[in-house]
Amino acid sequence: MKKTNKPIFIIRFPSSMPIESLEHSAKLFQEKTHLNKDYHLLVLRDENNDGDIKFECFNSPHTEIEFQELKKQVLEIIKNNDKAEL
């Protein structure tokens, strides 16, 4: 049986995001989503990004459409989590 490596999924938050929020988001993705099972997950605060959340995926067998759907799911998790904290 050939062993396949998990893809690497990177979530880059803007530099304006407080470290505490970044840590909370990373913990949320690690503990409460399927992402950890399917991907090596890396959550970063990108000092060169002043705007939107950005995504990258390496070594993925998924199509571009599947990647776009994954991004939508992640953004929905973030949005729902932000509402829960208010």
C-alpha positions in Angstrom: 0.0 0.0 0.0 1.4 3.4 -1.0 1.3 6.0 1.7 0.1 9.4 0.6 1.1 12.6 2.4 -1.5 15.0 3.6 -1.7 18.3 1.8 -0.5 21.5 3.5 -3.2 24.1 4.0 -2.1 27.5 5.1 -4.4 30.2 6.4 -2.8 33.7 6.4 -4.5 36.2 8.6 -3.8 39.9 8.2 -1.1 41.6 10.3 -3.8 43.7 12.0 -5.2 40.6 13.7 -4.3 40.5 17.4 -2.1 37.5 18.5 -4.8 36.4 20.9 -7.4 36.1 18.1 -4.9 34.3 15.9 -4.2 31.8 18.7 -7.9 31.3 19.3 -8.5 30.7 15.6 -5.7 28.2 15.3 -7.0 26.3 18.3 -10.5 26.4 16.8 -9.3 24.9 13.5 -7.2 22.2 15.3 -9.9 21.1 17.7 -13.3 21.7 16.1 -13.0 21.1 12.4 -12.1 18.3 10.0 -9.2 20.2 8.6 -6.6 18.6 10.9 -7.6 15.1 9.7 -7.3 16.0 6.0 -4.5 18.5 6.0 -1.3 19.6 7.7 -2.7 22.9 8.9 -0.7 26.1 9.4 -2.3 29.3 10.7 -0.2 32.4 10.4 -0.4 36.2 10.9 1.2 37.5 7.7 3.1 40.7 8.4 3.0 41.5 4.7 -0.8 41.3 4.5 -2.8 44.3 5.6 -6.1 43.1 4.1 -8.1 39.9 3.7 -7.5 36.4 5.0 -5.5 34.5 2.4 -5.2 30.7 1.7 -2.6 28.5 0.1 -2.6 24.7 -0.4 0.3 22.5 -1.4 0.4 18.9 -2.6 -3.3 18.8 -2.8 -5.1 16.2 -5.0 -8.2 18.4 -5.0 -9.5 20.5 -7.8 -9.6 24.2 -7.9 -13.3 24.1 -7.3 -12.8 21.9 -4.2 -10.2 24.4 -2.9 -12.6 27.3 -3.4 -15.3 25.4 -1.5 -12.8 24.7 1.3 -12.0 28.4 1.5 -15.7 29.2 1.8 -16.1 26.7 4.6 -13.1 28.2 6.5 -14.5 31.7 6.1 -17.9 30.6 7.4 -16.3 29.0 10.5 -14.4 32.2 11.2 -17.6 34.3 10.7 -19.7 32.0 12.9 -16.9 32.0 15.6 -16.7 35.8 15.6 -20.5 36.0 16.1 -20.3 33.6 19.0 -17.8 35.7 20.8 -19.9 38.9 20.6 
